[in-house]
Amino acid sequence: MIAPAASVSDIDPCATVDTVDVAFLQTLVGFNARMAALKAIGAFIPRMVPYGLRIVDFSILSILHHNPGVTSRQLCDALNLLPPNLVGKIAALEKRGLLLRHPHPLDGRAFGLHLSVEGRALMQETEPLVSEMDASIAATLTPAERRTLQRLLRKLYE
């Protein structure tokens, strides 16, 4: 049963809160995932500013680094992006000289995406920085707990 709404006379305008109760929110997977994501994003952004990389740019380049020849369709699937959103990102990264498009050897309508020499150098420099950052965020976890957390989070979206 839903409790009746408080009336104006039930509200104490002089009430104060010393400690915010977030106990209910902490029972929610989405809240906890969002709070962890905000911490990771807050650490990622300033570290990647000197490289001109946003999270999605880094993610695209990392996939290309580990999957030379991947297609735009495969990138969309891997990163859960809509094709129109990816088109501009690919064009911007290509304009920066970080990636190259080559005709796909099996599909004449598609292009294989590859890192340029500059793109490979950028990823060789930034991937270790992001790994270090991620390790510092998860420093309170044991290696086994970290693997478990990663596995459980993947179960939510795979």
C-alpha positions in Angstrom: 0.0 0.0 0.0 1.2 3.5 -0.8 1.6 5.8 2.1 -0.5 9.0 1.9 1.4 12.1 0.8 2.5 14.4 3.5 0.4 17.5 3.9 2.0 20.9 4.1 1.2 20.9 7.9 3.3 17.6 8.2 6.4 19.2 6.9 8.8 20.7 9.4 10.4 23.7 7.6 13.1 23.8 10.2 14.2 20.2 9.7 17.9 19.7 8.9 19.9 16.7 7.6 23.3 16.0 9.0 24.0 12.8 7.0 22.3 12.0 3.8 20.7 8.6 3.7 21.5 6.9 0.4 20.9 3.3 1.7 18.0 2.6 -0.6 19.9 3.9 -3.7 22.9 1.8 -2.7 20.7 -1.3 -3.1 20.2 -0.5 -6.8 22.6 -1.9 -9.4 22.1 1.1 -11.7 22.9 3.6 -8.9 26.1 1.8 -8.0 27.2 1.4 -11.6 26.6 5.1 -12.2 28.6 6.2 -9.2 31.5 3.9 -10.2 31.2 5.2 -13.8 31.3 8.8 -12.6 34.5 8.1 -10.6 36.1 6.5 -13.7 35.0 9.3 -16.0 36.2 11.9 -13.6 39.7 10.3 -13.6 39.7 9.6 -17.3 38.8 13.1 -18.7 41.7 15.1 -17.2 44.2 12.4 -18.1 43.2 12.4 -21.7 42.8 16.2 -22.3 46.4 16.5 -23.4 45.7 13.9 -26.0 42.4 15.4 -27.2 40.6 12.1 -26.5 37.1 11.6 -25.1 36.0 8.3 -23.8 34.3 7.2 -27.1 37.3 8.3 -29.1 39.6 6.3 -26.9 37.3 3.3 -27.1 37.1 3.4 -30.9 40.9 3.7 -31.2 41.5 0.9 -28.7 39.2 -1.4 -30.7 41.1 -0.5 -33.9 44.4 -1.1 -32.1 43.4 -4.6 -31.2 41.3 -5.4 -34.3 42.8 -3.9 -37.4 40.4 -4.0 -40.3 37.2 -3.9 -38.1 34.2 -2.4 -39.9 32.0 0.5 -38.8 29.2 -2.0 -38.2 31.4 -4.1 -35.9 32.4 -1.0 -34.0 28.8 0.0 -33.5 28.0 -3.4 -32.2 31.0 -3.5 -29.9 30.4 -0.1 -28.4 26.6 0.0 -28.6 26.7 3.1 -30.8 24.2 4.1 -33.5 25.7 4.3 -37.0 24.9 8.0 -37.4 26.8 8.8 -34.2 29.8 6.8 -35.3 30.1 8.5 -38.7 31.1 11.8 -37.3 33.5 10.3 -34.8 35.3 8.3 -37.6 35.5 11.3 -39.8 37.0 13.4 -37.0 39.6 10.7 -36.1 40.5 10.3 -39.7 40.9 14.1 -40.1 43.3 14.1 -37.1 45.3 11.5 -38.9 44.7 8.7 -36.4 42.9 6.2 -38.6 42.7 5.1 -42.2 39.9 3.5 -44.2 40.7 0.7 -46.7 38.3 -1.2 -48.9 37.1 -4.4 -47.1 38.6 -7.5 -48.8 35.3 -9.4 -48.5 32.6 -6.8 -48.6 32.8 -4.2 -51.4 30.3 -1.9 -49.6 32.4 -1.7 -46.4 35.7 -0.3 -45.3 38.1 -1.8 -42.9 39.3 0.7 -40.3 43.0 0.8 -39.3 45.1 2.9 -37.1 47.6 5.2 -38.8 51.2 5.3 -37.5 50.2 8.3 -35.4 47.1 6.4 -34.1 49.2 3.4 -33.1 51.7 5.7 -31.3 48.9 7.4 -29.5 47.4 4.1 -28.3 50.8 2.8 -27.2 51.1 5.9 -25.0 47.6 6.2 -23.7 46.4 2.6 -23.1 49.0 2.1 -20.3 47.9 5.4 -18.7 44.3 4.3 -18.8 45.2 0.9 -17.4 47.1 2.6 -14.5 44.1 5.0 -13.9 41.7 2.0 -13.8 43.9 0.2 -11.4 44.0 3.2 -9.1 40.2 3.4 -9.2 39.9 -0.2 -8.2 42.8 -0.1 -5.7 40.5 -1.1 -2.8 39.7 -4.4 -4.5 41.8 -7.5 -4.5 42.7 -8.8 -8.0 40.1 -11.5 -7.6 37.4 -9.0 -6.6 38.3 -6.9 -9.6 37.9 -9.8 -11.9 34.6 -10.7 -10.3 33.3 -7.2 -10.6 34.3 -7.0 -14.3 32.6 -10.4 -15.0 29.4 -9.4 -13.1 29.2 -6.0 -14.9 29.6 -7.7 -18.3 26.7 -10.1 -17.4 24.5 -7.0 -17.2 25.1 -5.8 -20.7 26.2 -8.9 -22.8 
